Amino acid sequence: MSEWILWACLLIGQQIGQTWTARARNTKSLSYNAIASVFSNGVWFASQFFIVKSLIAAHEAFRFALVLAFYVFFTVTGSVSAHWYLMRFERNRHVERG
């Protein structure tokens, strides 16, 4: 069970990193973009160990659907949460308004 909790945290972190990287591209700061990108790619790489292991173990359709639903739920949660937080954090910092 703790493995699934760790994977959920990684999936949320993966989407936080992807959202952060996408928003960082709208800034003039290369270092801000680089930090976000390293975080995003590092967490994505770590999360792949869990998805590959889980999908290999999914010998039945129900388990495969469970893994898929778990993945989708926690990646959406991470993406929306990161977007909500970064909109507030970046309000007066990095993102330029057009």
JOTASUL-V294734 format. One record per residue. D_CENTER is the distance of its C-alpha to the mean C-alpha in Angstrom with 2 decimals. Layout:
d_center->D_CENTER
d_center->D_CENTER
This chain:
d_center->20.50
d_center->18.94
d_center->17.14
d_center->15.41
d_center->14.56
d_center->13.11
d_center->11.04
d_center->9.89
d_center->8.97
d_center->7.10
d_center->5.15
d_center->4.75
d_center->4.30
d_center->2.10
d_center->1.74
d_center->4.34
d_center->5.15
d_center->5.56
d_center->7.29
d_center->9.03
d_center->10.19
d_center->11.47
d_center->13.28
d_center->14.53
d_center->16.25
d_center->18.44
d_center->19.95
d_center->22.82
d_center->21.29
d_center->20.56
d_center->19.72
d_center->17.09
d_center->15.51
d_center->16.02
d_center->14.47
d_center->11.22
d_center->11.38
d_center->12.34
d_center->9.55
d_center->6.91
d_center->9.34
d_center->10.34
d_center->7.39
d_center->7.13
d_center->10.86
d_center->11.10
d_center->9.23
d_center->11.71
d_center->14.55
d_center->13.81
d_center->13.47
d_center->16.54
d_center->18.46
d_center->17.82
d_center->18.81
d_center->21.82
d_center->22.91
d_center->22.71
d_center->26.32
d_center->26.78
d_center->25.39
d_center->24.58
d_center->22.40
d_center->20.59
d_center->20.08
d_center->18.87
d_center->16.19
d_center->15.16
d_center->15.29
d_center->13.31
d_center->10.42
d_center->10.75
d_center->11.32
d_center->8.40
d_center->5.79
d_center->8.36
d_center->8.83
d_center->5.61
d_center->6.29
d_center->9.90
d_center->9.96
d_center->8.57
d_center->10.98
d_center->13.68
d_center->13.56
d_center->13.48
d_center->16.29
d_center->18.36
d_center->17.64
d_center->18.34
d_center->21.28
d_center->23.84
d_center->22.09
d_center->20.62
d_center->20.00
d_center->23.25
d_center->24.53
d_center->26.34
